[in-house]
Amino acid sequence: MEFYENRAKRPFIGFVLLWRGIKRWHLRRQTQRILQGMSDERLKDIGLRRGDVE
């Protein structure tokens, strides 16, 4: 049996999925902070209300 036949196909997929989840959470939180800092008029310009941001 050769080496490539006896190893896991994707041994680090758990770490990859964890990293993607953390990255997605961070970007979502960053966007939320930016939107919370905007005035009501600017939020209205992009079609959002203050309640949508929270």
C-alpha positions as CSV (number, residue, x, y, z in Angstrom):
1,M,0.0,0.0,0.0
2,E,1.4,3.4,-1.0
3,F,1.5,6.4,1.3
4,Y,-1.1,8.4,-0.6
5,E,-3.6,5.5,-0.4
6,N,-3.4,5.2,3.4
7,R,-3.9,8.8,4.5
8,A,-6.9,11.0,5.1
9,K,-8.1,12.9,2.1
10,R,-8.7,16.2,3.9
11,P,-7.2,16.0,7.4
12,F,-7.4,19.7,8.2
13,I,-11.0,20.4,7.0
14,G,-12.1,21.0,10.5
15,F,-9.6,23.8,11.0
16,V,-10.5,25.3,7.6
17,L,-14.2,25.3,8.5
18,L,-13.5,26.8,11.9
19,W,-11.3,29.5,10.3
20,R,-14.0,30.4,7.7
21,G,-16.6,30.7,10.5
22,I,-14.5,33.0,12.5
23,K,-13.7,35.1,9.5
24,R,-17.4,35.3,8.5
25,W,-18.3,36.3,12.1
26,H,-15.5,39.0,12.2
27,L,-16.6,40.6,8.9
28,R,-20.3,40.6,10.0
29,R,-19.4,42.3,13.3
30,Q,-17.2,44.8,11.5
31,T,-20.0,45.7,9.1
32,Q,-22.4,46.0,12.0
33,R,-20.1,48.5,13.8
34,I,-19.8,50.6,10.6
35,L,-23.6,50.7,10.1
36,Q,-24.2,51.6,13.8
37,G,-21.9,54.6,13.4
38,M,-23.9,56.0,10.5
39,S,-26.6,58.6,10.9
40,D,-30.2,57.9,10.3
41,E,-30.1,59.9,7.1
42,R,-27.2,57.9,5.7
43,L,-28.9,54.6,6.6
44,K,-32.1,55.8,4.9
45,D,-30.0,56.5,1.7
46,I,-29.0,52.8,1.5
47,G,-32.5,51.6,2.4
48,L,-32.0,50.6,6.0
49,R,-33.6,51.7,9.3
50,R,-31.9,51.9,12.7
51,G,-33.9,48.8,13.8
52,D,-32.4,46.8,10.8
53,V,-28.9,47.4,12.0
54,E,-29.4,46.1,15.5
